[in-house]
Amino acid sequence: MKKNRITIIMLASLYAAIALMSCEPIEDRSYLENNTDVAGVELVATQSTQGGNQIELHMTTPGVTGYWDYNLGRAYTDRVEFIYPIPGTATFTFTGTLGAEFFSKTIEVQIDQLDHSLDQDWYDLVGEETALGKTWVFDGGPDPDGGMWWYMSPNNDPASWQTAWWNAAGDCCPPVDAAGRMVFDLDGAANYTYYSGPSADPVEGNFVLSVTDQTLTVTGANILGAEAPRGNPNGVYTIISLTEDEMILYVPNNEGGTGWTWIFRPE
C-alpha cells in the first residue's frame, strides 16, 4: 500500500510539472524584419523617347515586393511597361512590403508628347484630338420614343444586355437628364464633365478607361441616367460596345437588384 501511495504522489507531481510548463510562455524567436526603409526603395521611370508616352516603371530594390498602380490599372510585379494616354505630369504609385511593414511610394513622370499611338478605345471615347475631347448623348429621346436607349436588363449577365425587362425611356419614363450630355477629354488628366441638361452648369469629375477589363469608371459626377437606383454607386460600368459612333454601358446589379443598359451616341 505504501508503494502505491508513493507511485501516485510521483505521478501527480509529474503531471503538475507538465501543466506548469505548458502555462509558461514560449519565446518566439521567428519575426519579420524590414529589409530597408521607404527611403531605400528605388523607383525608376524610363521613357522610350524624351518626354514620350511609352513608359517603363521599375522598382529595383532587392527584397521588396509589391505592385504598381499606373492609373490605367495595376501590375503585380516590380516592372511594367505601357503607353500612357495623358500628357502632363503623371504620378505612379508602388505599394508593397519592406518585410515587416507595408508602404506606398510615388514617382512622377513628365509626358510632353503622345508619340506612341493609343489603343483605339481611347480615340473612340475622347476623339482623335484627345485634349479637346468628345461629347456623348443618349441615342434617343429625350421624350419617350419607343426606342431602346435606357432600360432594365437581366442582372449579372452582360450577354443579355439587349433584353429589356422594362424599356423605361422608350415606353414612358426617361431619366430626368435625358437631354443632357457627357464630355470626355485628356487635357492634362482624364477629365469627365457632366451636364444634366442643355443649359445646365457643368459638374466636373474624372474617368478611368480599362481597355483590358473593358470597364469605364467615372468619379466625381454621374453618367447620364445614373439616378438611383439605376446607376452604380462606385461608378464602374461594363463596356458592351465602344466604337467611334456608339457606346453601350451595362451594370450587372444596381441598387434595384437588376441590370441596366445605357446606349449613347456622339453629339
C-alpha positions, -999 to +999 in steps of 0.1 A: +000+000+000+028+024+009+045+017-025+012+025-043+009+058-025+044+068-034+037+060-071+005+080-070+024+110-055+052+108-081+027+107-109+008+137-095+040+157-092+049+148-128+015+159-141+018+192-121+052+199-136+039+193-172+009+216-165+032+243-152+055+241-182+025+243-206+015+276-189+049+292-193+052+314-225+074+301-252+096+327-267+090+331-304+123+340-320+108+340-355+097+375-365+098+397-396+123+424-401+125+452-427+150+448-455+152+486-459+132+517-452+110+537-476+138+560-485+158+530-496+132+518-521+143+529-555+117+536-582+129+542-618+109+555-647+122+552-682+106+568-714+115+553-747+117+588-761+124+621-743+090+633-730+072+605-748+043+584-736+058+549-737+069+544-701+086+516-682+083+517-644+108+496-623+112+490-586+148+480-583+154+473-546+160+436-537+139+421-510+109+443-516+077+430-532+045+448-542+026+461-572+024+492-595-007+513-597-001+531-631-036+548-631-047+527-661-046+495-640-023+475-616+007+454-624+015+428-597+052+428-605+082+451-599+083+461-636+056+473-661+056+489-695+027+507-710+015+535-734+002+564-713-026+584-729-025+617-709+001+645-714+013+664-684+028+653-651+017+618-641+021+603-607+025+565-604+025+545-571+043+514-560+027+497-529+045+469-512+061+455-481+095+462-467+094+429-448+077+438-416+055+467-427+036+480-458+044+512-476+035+533-507+059+554-527+053+575-558+073+587-588+064+615-612+069+613-650+065+643-674+048+634-706+051+661-732+041+643-763+018+614-773+043+600-798+030+564-794-005+556-806-031+548-780-054+518-781-083+526-804-108+526-775-092+559-762-098+576-796-133+562-798-141+576-763-124+610-764-119+617-801-087+619-822-079+653-807-077+640-772-072+673-754-104+687-770-125+657-761-157+642-773-193+648-763-218+619-758-256+620-756-284+594-753-291+576-786-328+586-784-352+608-766-353+630-747-390+621-747-404+585-749-399+575-785-403+537-785-365+532-789-342+513-766-316+536-751-321+534-713-337+502-700-338+475-674-319+443-683-314+409-668-289+411-639-254+396-638-255+387-675-238+412-698-245+389-727-283+397-722-279+434-724-302+436-754-331+420-734-353+447-720-373+437-689-387+472-689-380+497-717-382+527-693-371+555-715-387+542-747-421+535-731-428+560-705-401+572-681-369+587-695-343+598-669-345+634-657-313+642-675-323+626-709-314+659-727-280+662-710-246+654-723-212+640-712-177+652-723-146+630-720-111+646-727-075+641-719-065+677-714-038+672-687-059+645-670-086+620-677-114+646-674-151+639-673-178+667-674-215+661-669-243+684-679-278+674-667-295+695-695-288+718-724-282+749-702-271+732-670-239+741-652-210+716-656-202+691-630-165+681-632-151+646-625-126+621-638-127+588-655-107+556-659-109+535-691-097+500-687-091+486-721-081+452-706-111+448-684-135+467-707-148+489-679-154+526-676-152+541-642-165+577-635-158+596-603-169+630-591-200+631-612-227+607-625-231+595-660-263+604-678-292+583-664-275+573-632-303+583-610-309+559-581-315+530-583-304+527-619-267+536-617-238+522-599-226+539-567-190+530-573-192+544-608-180+513-626-197+503-658-191+473-681-184+483-717-206+463-741-195+483-771-172+513-777-168+525-813-165+559-830-202+560-833-216+541-803-211+535-766-231+509-748-227+505-710-242+480-686-243+474-649-249+438-637-266+446-604-279+481-595-295+493-563-328+479-575-314+444-579-315+444-617-292+450-646-294+482-666-283+493-701-273+527-715-269+534-752-251+566-762-240+583-795-217+612-802-233+646-802 
